């Protein structure tokens, strides 16, 4: 799988840009703020969600023009090409067109398997649980496209239930209906997360990676075990917890309270207690395991986006990473401030220079 062509217009700092890759990997180099991550963000929008930056559609427009924006990607797969257009125009919500037909954004998960690592994720292990849940859910989405819909259904239902709680409503019928939705979608979310961890564990165990082994587990709220996160048990827990939840003004039980716990296996140390370098290495290990699992389970190499990853690695680790990426045979989009970081990226890799002048980014293909 690859993005063989990418076009952007009125997207953040770009008036327009076009990148043709075939199925080759891409390196983008240039100073900080030049617009390198913006290109990766455009690629990430070919999959469901808010992309690598987690931004709203309005934040992606060029402020000077306020005329919306558009990203078009040609996704090449064995024996087929898919043209994906995603854009903002006239409405606050982002629109999606697949092969000329309007589609729901969630449908992108059926076509594009895109995984990424960015500097904003470096603090994953030491900040709030919500970021770790999103990280796990993003990996789950790469294996199970329907996971995104389960998350949306659950989030809508919990907003409705929390509103009833804040209003001190005693309407049992409303609670019953909402809690049924929450229990069904919540149980599916939990099951998908456990399935994802199992796939990652298998990929890690079968690898010869030089990056550290990491063990994952889901820690549920109120010491709920996996059986209690099954639909019937979760529905009962929601029903029984109404009084306590009403006092708190929010729902205290469910997968929205779960946390992802990482353990540095070789040292039997919680990832939160590891050094900054170790935490980064654990993240890279997981991203590589995610890619390997997709290859093993679906015979499909994902598109990988690695934003400023090389700067945090010593030369030996960089060499190891390039070796593992080559073995995956994935299309990889990488950014960095120093071209020397990518000397071992391979001769087939396309190299682009990115620069910015007066708030306008431009991209130039460097000679092979």
Secondary structure, DSSP 8 states (H G I E B T S, - for coil): -EEEEEEEEEETTEEEEEEE-TT--EEEE--TTSSHHHHHHHHHTTSSSSTTTT--GGGGB-TTT-S-EEEEEEEEETTEEEEEEEEE-SSSS-EEEETTEEE-GGGGGGT--EEEE-GGGTTTTTS-HHHHHHHHHHHHHHH-TTHHHHHHHHHHHHHHHHHHHHTT---HHHHHHHHHHHHHHHHHHHHHHHHHHHHHHHHHHT---SS--EEEEEE-GGG--GGGGSHHHHHHHHHHTHHHHHHHTS--SSGGG-EEEEEEGGGTEEGGGS-HHHHHHHHHHHHHHHHHHHHHHHS---EEEEES-GGGS-HHHHHHHHHHHHHHT--EEEEES-GGGGTTS-TT-EEEEEEEETTEEEEEE---
